[in-house]
Each structure stands twice: as structure tokens, then as C-alpha cells.
């Protein structure tokens, strides 16, 4: 693993997803990340399924160490301050005002370390009429207009993973990296603010651009119709996905694969515009065809014809695909409690070297003793 952020120390006082994901992304690039947690229980995600090492916690906390501090206690606050003295970055995702009550507000930490990059992650921003409201993933998706693009109007229910949480963490890490780069030039720290609402509105930029430019409010079917995307059940009950876009060569390849080489001569499907207008007819036609063979047979046919496709895998299948195996996407490390801990590596390679080494998420307080020993040593110097 090439540690492009080696030497950067991050103090993360995050819970659930947004703050921890920002910290993990920096850790994946080689930063030293120390996670400050509540004594006894730690990040609430630890106990989401009982115990203190739930799958939810594991997802966003690899490559870190954990220290338990209650900064409302003078002794623990002094230890926390010692961490801040040597830190490059501090990350928190509290509601506005909470960090100040915990002795971790920007003004106080900047007095301790003027070069500190201070990252605040919130639901709705640091001020304004909604700043104090609680926010979780679905709330941010809804407020940004993004959730409406995912909900099937025929079966309206929330679907999919915690995209707003994860993406906000990505945007926070992106802002931190920009501030770190600037500090090399100026020597000054920055305050980095990102809210879930802002992150998801930016991620939803395509929908807003369509509205600004054309007055068009996009629906769940707008992009799949324009991009000509399909999910189709095969004869063995497995599914396959197509993203046909507009090049005629892909459509001719699909027509050949389904043994209808004259498909594009049909007035209903002879142009991109006609295929968009008649997508439901294509869904019916392709749906009937794809049920005639199993998924493996369709994969062979589509690949022979150079059609943009992929099997619609679940999480038990995706990493067994030959390409995923070739890329070595699954990596492992010793589990803190014994045995093997498995995860998916960072997707970013440097100098053509994929990051194949990883450390498992920390057990609660695994850095406590080391921190106290370090502080004692420095006091004696």
C-alpha cells in the first residue's frame, strides 16, 4: 500500500457513518486516524446488532485506532488536547453546538493548534432555520430531491443503501484534502463545513440542471429511459443489466444476440428517440426473450456481440466474478479477536499498485494505554 497521506494525523470524533467514512477514506490513503469514542459504549454503531463490533461499525472504521475519552472530565480533556496539539485534521459530525459543549469547538481547538484543519459535518448546515433538526440518511435524501428519483411510484418504499451518509463522508474527505493541499502553501488551517443536505443536492446536480435548463422535473424513470437501461430476468431466475445508451452498434449487437437482427428496422425502434418513446415495448420484448435462456448463456451472447451488460449480482456473487478476482477487490487482515477479517479494498491505486493491505477496525479503546504512555513520556522530556 502506497501511503500518500503518510505523516498526516487525523483525530476523528465521529459516530454512525458521515464522520467515520470521512476518517476511513483518509486512513485508506495512509493517514494515521485516531477515533475518539465514548467510554464504555463507543460509537453507537458498534452495538447496532449487539456487542461492540457490529458489521455496520466495521464498514466505516478500518485502518484506525480507538481511544475512549469523556472530554467533559478534566483529565480526559487534557489527553484530548494532547492529541489535538499534534493533529493535522479534526473531524466531527455532531449537531451544531454539541462540539462546543464537549470542549471540541473550532475556536478552542484552533487556539491549541492554529494549523489544524477543522471539519464539521452536519445534517442541514451550521446555521439557518433547519440547522438544529436531526438528520439521517433518508431525511437528507428526501430534502435534496434525490429520494424521489429512487422511489417506485407503484410500490412506494425506501430502497437502497445509506447513500447520503456515505456520500457526505466522501465530500468531507474531498474538502479536507483540498485544505491540506492549501496548507502546504500557506501554513494556515481551514474550517471545512459540509452538510448532508448540501452534499446530496450537489450529487443530485443532474436533476437540478435539467430543471434549470428545461423546466423538467425528473422522475424515477427519466434517466433509465434516456440512457436506455434495463434489468431483465433470465430463464434460471437470475437477472442481467443492460445500459444501451445511444450508439447504434450496441443496439445492433443486442439485436443479433436476441436473434432479431432486423430489430432496428422496426419503426418503433429505429432511432434513439423512438426507443426512448417506446421503452415499455422494448422492456416487454426483451423480457420475453431473456426468459428463454439462463444468465450464463446470455452473458456469452452479449459479450460476443460487445453489448454493455453485467450480471446483476448480489453481495455473495460480485466478488467471485473473474474480473473482481483479478483486481483483488477482497482483502483481509487479522481480526482483533482472532481469525480473519474481510473487506473490500480502496478503489484507488497509485503507480499501478492496488492497496492490498488493511487493518481491521479497532476494538474499543485499543489505543488508550499507548496514548497515556505517550503523554507521560512527553511530560518527562
Secondary structure, 3 states (H helix, E strand, C coil): CCCCCCCCEEEEECCCCHHHHHHHHHHHCCCEEEEEECCCCCCHHHHCCCCCCCHHHHHCCCCEEEEECCCCCHHHHHHHHHHHHCCCEEEECCCCCHHHHCCCCHHHHHHHCCCCEEEEEECCCCCCCCCCCCCCHHHHHHHCCCHHHCCCCCCCCCCCCCHHHHHHHHHHHHHHHHHHHHHHHHCCCCEEEEEHHHHHHHHCHHHHHHHHHHCCCCCCCHHHHHHCEEEEECCCCCEEEEECCCCHHHHHHHHHHCCCCCHHHCCCCCCHHHHHHCHHHHHHHHHHHHCCCCHHHHHHHHHHCCCCEEECCCCCCHHHCHHHHHCCCEEEEECCCCCEEEEECCCCCECCECCCCCCCCCCCCCCHHHHHHHHHHHHHC
